[in-house]
Amino acid sequence: MKKLISGWTLIKLYTILVYVWMFAPIVAVVILAFNPQQFGTFPMEGFSFKWFVKLSQNSTILDAFKNSLVLGSLTAIFATAIGVPAAMAFIRYEFRGKDFLNTMLIAPIMIPEVVLGVALLLFIRWLQQPKSFAMLLIGHVVLTLPYVLLIVQARLVGIKREYEEAALSLGASPFQTFKEITFPLLAPAIFAGMLFAFTISFDDVTATLFWATAQNQTVPVKIFSMLRTSISPEINALGAVMIVL
């Protein structure tokens, strides 16, 4: 008698298929990055770092990579610098308009990036300001701030006020209390929020297409531009580098 396939077996098979569907393109990009042929073919006729060498000699890609690193780092710093005090204010204090302000800061996470990109672009035009790196940075901070805010807020909710109150009652100043009690407990969430902000900024392409100038192109935008004009094996090498990072 044939055994019936159990529900758990079907779930396992479905999960495996989902993982294959998700990661097969990534594996293919990494493998093709070492293909010596101009056009990616299987089976490969050799193993070469030729495209990585050409990638390292491509000044436009190197400039885009530098722009992505600088933009991602500054975005993470500013989003964290704004998000952490804002999260503490929303969780620890009561003031008029708190819920409205909190909703407004979190709102970008619920808005499609295309809409957000067009909105900021129209706002820049309304201010009669040209697109610049500063405007690109502002857009990325707006885009990533909700992630920092939500992560830090979730951690603050789990930190008991009794710890801080005990330190204050023993004579510690508010700054000492934050430095010795709150910050060590909050540090993992701050680091996670900063990492989220950097990753989202570094990988974003949809909104960045509206905000970036020709001089401030990021790696994802550069890849998108390269795919529109031609398919070069350097794209596979660049994709492999980004996957490793």
C-alpha positions, 0 to 999 in steps of 0.5 A: 500500500502506498503511504499517504504523504503527511501534511508536515511532509508537504510543508517541508517540500514547499519550504524547500521549493521556496528556498530554492526559488529564493536562493537559486538566482543568487547562487547563479550570479556568484557562479557566473561571476567566475565564468571566463566567457563573455556570455554566461553558459553552462557548463562553464569552460573554466574558472577565472577572476577576469571580471573581478579584475575588470570591475576593479578597473572600472572607475564609474563602478568604483565611484558608485560603490564609494557613493553607496558606502558614504551614503549608507554610513551617513544615513545610518548615523543620522537615522540613529541620531534622530530615531533613538531620542525620538523613540525615548521621547515617545516611550518615556514621556507624555506630551501633546501630539505624541501619537500624531508625530510618532505616526508621521515618522513611521508613515514612510514604511507604509508608503510605496517607495515610488510614491515616496520618491515622486513626492520628495522629488516634487517637493524639491522642485517646489522649493526650486532646489536642484537634486544633490547629495544632501537631498539624496541623504535626506530622502534615505534618512526619511526612508530608513528612520521608521526602522530605527524608531520601531526597533528601539521602541520595541526594546525600550518597552522591555526595559523596566523603568525600575532600573532607571528609577533606582539609579536616580534614587541613589543619586545618579544624574539623568545622564549617568543613568542613561550612560550606565543603565539605559544605554547598555540595555539599549545598545543591541537595538541601536546597533540593529537599527543602525545596521537596518538603516545602512543595509536599506540605504545601500540596497535601495534602488526604487526611490534612489532613481528619483533622487540621485544625480549622474554624479551621485549614482549608487551601486544598485542604480548603476547596476540598473543602468548597466542592465538597461544598456547591455548585459556585462559579466561585470554585473555578476562580479559586482553582484557577487561582491555585494552578496559577500558584503 
